[in-house]
Amino acid sequence: MGKLLNGDRQRRWRAVPAHDDHDGRPPTTREAKRFPSRIAHLTPMDLDTPVLDDHMHLDPDHGRGIDAVEDFAHLGGTHLLVVNKPSWHLGVEPGDPDAVDPEAAGEEFREVFERTIDVVGRASDVLDGRAWPVLGVHPGLISRLVDERGFAPDDARDVMQAGIDVAAEYVADGEALALKSGRPHYEVPDAVWEASNDVMRRAFERGAEAGCAVQLHAEASEDMTEVAEWAEEAGLPADRVVKHYAGGRLAGPIPSVMSEKERLRVAVESGEPFLMETDFVDDPDRPGAVLGPKTVPRRVRWLLEEGHEDAVRRAHVETPRAVYGIDTVGTLGE
């Protein structure tokens, strides 16, 4: 796996202090290609642990795509969960409000899912570990369908549930690891809120059937026990529900903690299972948003320097295994 650079496998790099032309940071992919002689003055960076970013988006057509993955890998990142971008960001507008056909609308999501699976395969080629796709329907789609395209809330619900059904097929076929769903994190009318909850419940049902985790995009909260109970009622264990963009403390689902130091301190001190993420959106109009692809490995290094080896193992080995059934140690070097 990996790309070839001057006859050697391109791996993660850091500058040796005696030849530190980058203020201690790894060279960018562009710099490495422009100044290949610097390879002689570089040594592999190794954090001596798997490093998983639990929630990242990649857009190889309009964003940084694989260059962002290389940045992640250069600093010690080894594994990624790549979530499909919102369908409308990829030019997919499912359904017709004047002739609602949920099954046909669900099929329109395949383009989004296939593009995500393709970029995940390319990402795995440059990682020491691997990447996995997380597929689903962004909960913000309901506002686009209702407010901008004229769908009734119930019809929008049916379209989005059909998209979840198609995503679950990829999980059942082994082409995706988990599902993505949720509800708006902003205020919406009651009918839209109820329809969104119905979509999320469908994701729990399909997750239970496929035996996979479900990532949620939802409002900021430290208590989502009710949502976890809905998952349990659908047959999906609460510890296989992940709240993306979480703070360091959360009752109910497993928190996927935004990798800011203050949030991570809370997660570490809790002693509870947690994951780490950037929610990198790979949008050229928002470079580095929400957090850049280098952030998780940088925060892992910081945690290790602070003596939190147990917390790093919890976030990057134990919790991924418990939630997703993945082996971040055994997949190194694949």
C-alpha positions in Angstrom: 0.0 0.0 0.0 1.0 3.7 -0.1 2.5 5.9 -2.8 6.1 5.7 -3.9 8.4 8.6 -3.3 12.0 8.4 -4.5 11.7 4.6 -4.5 10.6 4.3 -0.9 7.1 3.9 0.6 5.8 7.3 1.6 5.2 7.1 5.3 4.7 9.5 8.2 7.6 11.9 8.6 9.0 14.4 11.0 12.1 16.6 10.8 15.2 15.5 12.6 16.2 18.5 14.9 19.5 19.0 13.1 17.7 19.5 9.8 14.6 21.1 11.1 13.5 23.3 8.1 9.8 23.1 9.1 9.8 24.3 12.8 9.4 20.7 13.9 6.4 20.0 11.8 6.3 17.4 9.0 6.6 18.7 5.5 3.4 18.9 3.5 2.9 16.5 0.6 3.6 19.5 -1.8 6.9 20.2 0.0 7.9 16.6 -0.1 7.3 16.4 -3.8 9.0 19.7 -4.5 12.1 19.0 -2.3 12.6 15.2 -2.4 16.2 15.6 -1.2 14.8 16.4 2.2 13.7 12.7 2.6 17.3 12.0 3.6 16.9 14.2 6.7 13.6 12.7 7.8 12.7 9.8 10.1 9.3 8.1 10.6 7.1 9.5 13.2 5.7 6.8 15.4 3.3 7.4 18.3 3.5 3.7 19.2 -0.3 3.4 19.2 -3.1 3.2 16.7 -4.6 6.7 16.1 -8.3 6.8 15.0 -10.2 9.8 13.8 -13.8 8.7 14.4 -15.5 11.2 12.1 -14.0 12.8 9.0 -15.4 13.8 5.6 -13.4 13.6 2.4 -14.2 15.3 -0.9 -11.6 14.3 -3.6 -13.4 16.3 -6.3 -13.6 19.7 -4.6 -11.7 19.5 -1.4 -8.2 18.2 -0.3 -9.2 14.5 -0.4 -6.3 12.2 -0.1 -3.9 15.1 0.7 -5.8 15.5 3.9 -5.3 11.8 4.7 -1.6 12.1 4.1 -1.4 15.0 6.5 -3.2 12.9 9.1 -0.8 10.0 8.4 2.3 12.1 8.5 1.7 13.1 12.1 0.9 9.5 13.2 -2.7 8.9 12.3 -3.4 5.3 11.3 -7.2 4.8 11.0 -10.1 6.8 9.8 -13.9 6.5 9.9 -15.0 8.5 6.8 -18.6 9.7 6.8 -20.3 10.5 3.6 -20.7 14.2 3.0 -24.3 15.6 3.0 -25.9 14.5 -0.2 -26.6 18.1 -1.5 -22.9 18.9 -1.1 -22.3 16.3 -3.8 -25.0 17.6 -6.0 -27.5 14.9 -5.1 -31.1 16.1 -4.5 -33.2 13.0 -3.9 -36.9 12.8 -4.5 -39.6 14.9 -6.2 -42.1 16.7 -3.9 -44.8 16.5 -6.6 -44.5 12.8 -7.1 -43.0 11.3 -3.9 -41.5 7.8 -4.5 -39.4 6.9 -1.5 -37.9 3.8 -3.0 -36.7 5.6 -6.1 -35.4 8.5 -3.9 -33.5 6.1 -1.7 -31.7 4.7 -4.8 -30.5 8.3 -5.6 -28.3 8.1 -2.4 -26.2 5.4 -4.0 -24.1 7.9 -5.8 -23.2 9.5 -2.5 -22.4 6.2 -0.9 -20.4 4.8 -3.8 -18.2 8.0 -4.0 -17.5 7.6 -0.2 -16.6 4.0 -0.5 -14.2 4.8 -3.4 -12.4 7.5 -1.5 -12.1 5.3 1.6 -10.3 2.7 -0.5 -7.9 5.3 -1.6 -7.4 6.6 1.9 -6.6 3.0 3.1 -3.8 2.9 0.5 -1.9 5.7 2.3 -2.6 4.7 5.9 -0.5 2.3 8.1 -3.9 1.0 9.3 -7.0 1.5 7.2 -10.2 3.5 6.7 -13.8 2.5 6.9 -17.0 4.1 5.5 -19.8 5.3 7.6 -22.9 5.8 5.5 -26.3 7.5 6.0 -28.4 10.6 5.7 -27.4 13.9 7.2 -30.3 15.1 9.4 -30.0 18.6 8.0 -31.5 17.2 4.8 -35.0 17.4 6.2 -34.8 21.2 6.4 -33.6 21.3 2.8 -36.4 19.0 1.7 -39.1 20.9 3.6 -38.0 24.5 3.6 -36.3 24.7 0.2 -37.9 22.0 -2.0 -41.5 21.9 -0.7 -41.8 18.4 0.8 -44.3 17.7 3.5 -42.4 16.6 6.7 -43.8 13.1 6.5 -42.7 12.8 2.8 -39.3 14.1 3.7 -39.2 11.5 6.5 -40.0 8.7 4.0 -37.2 9.9 1.6 -34.7 9.9 4.3 -35.7 6.6 5.8 -35.3 5.1 2.3 -31.8 6.5 2.2 -31.0 4.8 5.5 -32.4 1.6 4.1 -30.0 1.7 1.2 -27.0 2.6 3.4 -27.8 -0.4 5.6 -27.5 -2.6 2.5 -23.9 -1.6 2.2 -23.3 -2.5 5.8 -25.0 -5.9 5.3 -22.8 -6.5 2.3 -19.6 -5.7 4.2 -18.9 -2.5 2.2 -19.5 -0.1 5.1 -18.9 -0.3 8.8 -21.7 1.8 10.4 -24.7 4.0 9.8 -25.1 7.7 10.2 -28.3 9.5 11.2 -29.6 11.9 13.8 -31.8 15.0 14.1 -31.3 18.7 13.6 -29.1 20.5 16.2 -31.2 23.7 15.7 -34.8 24.6 16.4 -37.4 23.2 13.9 -41.2 22.9 13.9 -42.7 20.1 15.9 -43.7 18.1 12.7 -40.1 18.3 11.4 -38.7 17.2 14.8 -41.1 14.2 15.0 -40.2 13.2 11.5 -36.5 13.5 12.3 -36.9 11.3 15.3 -38.7 8.7 13.1 -35.7 8.7 10.7 -33.3 8.2 13.6 -35.4 5.3 14.9 -35.3 3.7 11.5 -31.5 3.9 11.6 -31.5 2.1 15.0 -33.7 -0.6 13.5 -31.4 -1.1 10.6 -28.4 -1.0 12.8 -29.8 -3.7 15.0 -30.6 -5.8 11.9 -27.1 -5.3 10.4 -25.4 -5.6 13.8 -23.6 -2.3 13.4 -23.1 1.0 15.2 -25.0 4.2 14.5 -23.3 7.6 14.6 -25.6 10.5 15.5 -25.5 14.1 14.5 -27.7 15.9 17.0 -28.1 18.8 19.4 -25.4 19.6 22.0 -26.3 17.7 25.2 -24.7 15.9 28.1 -27.8 13.7 28.5 -29.2 11.6 25.7 -30.5 8.7 27.7 -33.9 8.9 26.0 -32.3 8.4 22.6 -30.2 5.5 23.9 -33.4 4.0 25.2 -35.0 4.2 21.7 -32.0 2.4 20.4 -32.4 -0.4 23.0 -36.1 -0.6 22.2 -35.1 -1.2 18.5 -32.7 -3.9 19.5 -29.5 -1.9 19.2 -27.4 -1.7 22.4 -26.9 1.8 23.7 -23.1 1.3 23.6 -23.2 0.9 19.9 -24.8 4.4 19.5 -22.2 7.2 19.1 -22.8 10.9 19.5 -20.6 12.7 17.1 -19.3 16.2 17.9 -19.6 15.4 21.6 -18.3 17.1 24.7 -16.2 15.1 27.2 -19.2 13.9 29.2 -22.3 12.3 27.9 -25.0 10.0 29.4 -26.5 7.5 27.0 -24.5 7.1 23.8 -20.8 6.8 23.5 -19.2 10.3 23.0 -17.1 11.0 20.0 -15.3 13.9 21.5 -14.2 16.9 19.4 -10.5 17.0 19.8 -10.1 20.2 21.7 -8.0 20.0 24.9 -10.7 21.1 27.3 -13.2 18.5 26.0 -10.5 15.8 26.1 -9.5 16.6 29.6 -13.1 16.0 30.7 -13.3 12.7 28.8 -10.0 11.5 30.2 -11.0 12.3 33.8 -14.4 10.6 33.4 -12.8 7.1 33.0 -15.6 6.3 30.6 -15.3 5.0 27.0 -14.9 7.7 24.4 -13.6 8.3 20.9 -11.8 11.3 19.3 -12.7 13.1 16.1 -12.2 16.3 14.1 -15.4 16.5 11.9 -13.0 17.7 9.2 -15.5 18.7 6.4 -13.0 19.0 3.5 -14.7 22.1 2.1 -12.4 24.5 0.1 -14.6 27.4 1.3 -13.9 26.4 5.0 -10.3 25.3 5.1 -9.4 23.4 8.3 -13.1 23.3 9.5 -14.2 22.0 11.8 -10.8 20.8 13.0 -8.0 20.1 10.6 -6.9 16.5 9.7 -3.7 16.8 11.8 -5.6 17.5 15.0 -6.2 14.0 16.4 -2.6 12.7 16.1 -1.4 16.0 17.6 -3.8 15.6 20.6 -2.8 11.9 21.0 0.8 13.1 21.3 -0.2 15.7 23.8 -2.2 13.1 25.9 0.8 10.8 25.9 3.1 13.6 27.0 0.6 14.3 29.8 0.9 10.6 30.9 -2.5 9.5 29.8 -1.5 6.3 28.0 -4.6 4.5 29.4 -6.9 7.1 28.0 -5.3 6.9 24.6 -5.7 3.1 24.6 -9.3 3.5 25.7 -10.1 5.9 22.8 -8.1 4.3 20.0 -8.1 0.6 20.8 -10.7 -0.5 23.4 -13.7 1.7 22.5 -13.4 1.2 18.7 -13.3 -2.5 19.3 -16.3 -2.4 21.6 -18.5 -0.1 19.5 -17.6 -1.0 15.9 -15.9 -4.4 16.3 -12.7 -3.2 14.7 -9.2 -4.1 15.6 -7.0 -1.0 15.3 -3.9 -2.9 16.5 -4.3 -6.0 14.3 -5.0 -3.9 11.2 -1.7 -1.9 11.4 0.5 -2.7 8.5 -2.3 -4.1 6.3 
